[in-house]
């Protein structure tokens, strides 16, 4: 059986290329076979909480999404064995 892992595209885990590279190497070292990237190519202009109750603004680190090709580039340079995949984008 082959196992895959989805790379984060938002949040503090993607705050630096060094951190993301270490994350990818760690996943490969754990024996995962594939790394998947989500394809969030469109972002709302005005992000706000959609949960009922008190309206909460999104934290700044949750408003930035990385391009899937950029994530693949970092993952490819940090790993040697895993296959890279995307949920929608194809080439």
C-alpha positions in Angstrom: 0.0 0.0 0.0 1.2 3.5 -0.8 0.5 6.4 1.5 0.3 10.1 0.6 0.3 13.3 2.6 -1.2 16.7 1.8 1.1 19.7 2.1 -0.3 22.7 3.8 -1.1 25.6 1.5 -2.1 28.1 4.3 -1.0 28.9 7.8 2.2 29.1 9.8 3.6 25.8 8.4 4.3 27.6 5.1 5.9 30.7 6.6 9.4 29.9 5.3 10.9 27.7 2.5 13.3 26.2 5.1 10.4 25.1 7.3 8.5 23.7 4.4 11.6 21.9 3.1 12.1 20.3 6.5 8.4 19.3 6.6 8.7 17.6 3.2 11.9 15.8 4.1 10.3 14.6 7.4 7.3 13.2 5.5 9.6 11.4 3.1 11.7 10.0 6.0 8.5 8.7 7.6 8.0 6.5 4.5 5.2 8.4 2.7 5.1 7.8 -1.0 3.4 10.9 -2.3 3.0 14.6 -1.4 -0.3 16.2 -2.5 -0.9 19.9 -3.0 -4.3 21.6 -2.9 -5.2 24.0 -5.7 -6.7 27.0 -4.1 -6.1 29.4 -6.9 -8.9 31.9 -6.1 -9.1 33.7 -2.8 -12.0 35.8 -1.5 -11.4 39.6 -1.4 -12.9 40.0 2.0 -12.4 37.0 4.3 -14.4 36.8 7.5 -15.7 34.1 9.8 -18.6 32.2 8.4 -19.4 30.6 11.8 -22.6 31.8 13.6 -22.1 34.0 16.6 -19.5 36.6 17.1 -17.8 37.6 13.8 -14.1 36.8 13.9 -11.5 38.2 11.5 -9.1 35.6 10.0 -5.5 35.8 11.3 -3.1 37.2 8.8 -1.3 33.9 8.3 -4.6 32.3 7.2 -5.1 34.8 4.4 -2.1 33.9 2.3 -2.2 30.9 0.0 0.8 29.6 -1.8 0.7 28.6 -5.5 0.8 24.8 -6.0 3.7 25.0 -8.4 5.7 26.9 -5.8 5.0 24.2 -3.3 6.0 21.5 -5.8 9.2 23.3 -6.4 10.1 23.4 -2.7 9.1 19.8 -2.2 11.0 18.6 -5.3 14.2 20.3 -4.1 13.8 18.9 -0.5 13.0 15.3 -1.4 14.4 12.5 -3.6 11.9 9.7 -3.7 8.3 10.9 -3.1 6.0 11.6 -6.1 4.3 15.0 -6.3 0.6 15.3 -7.1 -2.2 17.9 -7.1 -5.9 17.7 -6.4 -6.9 19.5 -9.7 -4.1 21.1 -11.6 -2.6 18.9 -14.3 0.2 19.5 -16.8 
